Amino acid sequence: MTSTDAATGAATASTNWADALLQSFAQAGYARAEPTILQPAEPFLDLSGEDIRKSLYLTTDPTGEELCLRPDLTIPVARDYLASPRAGEAAGFSYLGAVFRYRWGRPSEFLQAGIESFGRQDRAAADAEMLALALEATHAFGVTEVEIRTGDVALFNALIDALKLYPVWRRRLVKDFNRKINLAEDIEQLTLATGPGHNEYQGVLAALAGSDRKAALALVTDLMSIAGASHVGGRTTAEIADRFLEQATLKGGALPRDALAILKRFLAISGDPDDAVAQLRALASDARLELDAAIDLFESRVGFMAARGIDVRNTRFSTAFGRGLDYYTGFEFELHAAGHDAEPLVAGGRYDGLMTQLGSAVPIPAVGFSVWVEALTRLAKAPATTRSGRRT
């Protein structure tokens, strides 16, 4: 058998497994979505950051609009839903299709399957259903030994809100949490910022940091304009002012020591979800923080997970867990093959803020997951079957 034959056989196997998976999604009530391959690049760049540009396959149409081959299917499915007559209603979609992303030494075109659920108000139940269906997806490939890793960015956001941090710290910590970068470093900088070393401007800087961000930014921009500053190093006066305001706040010290201790205690919570609930309630009580709504939703989700037959005791929860994307707003999860830590087999979560970012006039609840067909096919242990038991 030639390498070409082997590659063709692998591709055929992936398609067969994925087709069976898609049929099981349809039987669960999720209609097939087939968004176009060529998509506007702007939503991907806006929601995932400019760093994603180097992995996109980009082009420009005659009007100058930047387009790309779809790097994933969540945003395309969401855009099609918003453009449909069902926008705003509860609706669920499944998908299977090629996505295109430069991956440094691996094929840039690969299959992705998944589910997106829009408009459901019963968030805890919908979250649990996504995790249950994600586990069904791995089982369809004969992969039953999986690690379930979960987190909840809504808990972190609720904590930051309850601590009433200065806006610059709130923005920075939430951004770094979502992108899984520099959070420990930021905590360390916060520790240093609250130590000794006051300067003559600290009172002014603290006042700016604690004020309305737009008003503070306007003041600094006006002062720079009065001083005659314009473009420096390719950045506008407004961009320079924004950077100055952020750096000035960081250097000025903006967070009480008790808030630092609370952040570190929060980020250390991990393990069994039920135990995590108890630790979170103890933290909220000890620190006198209003976190009940976020913790209640978390606890309700754990109950729905158990009701769906998920072994909660074997589910790993961590308050520090995040998937690295800005648009997640709540529950997040990854399924990993036992003993294989490198990449998830299935990954997803709640992204209630995405619809307004894509142009919806009103918020629409949304949750879903993607299946990495390529990774699951490599681990597949038995012929693909549908729910009826028919082999493919």
Order of alpha helices (4+ residues) and beta strands (2+ residues): alpha-beta-beta-alpha-beta-beta-alpha-beta-beta-alpha-beta-alpha-alpha-alpha-alpha-alpha-alpha-alpha-beta-alpha-alpha-beta-beta-beta-alpha-beta-alpha
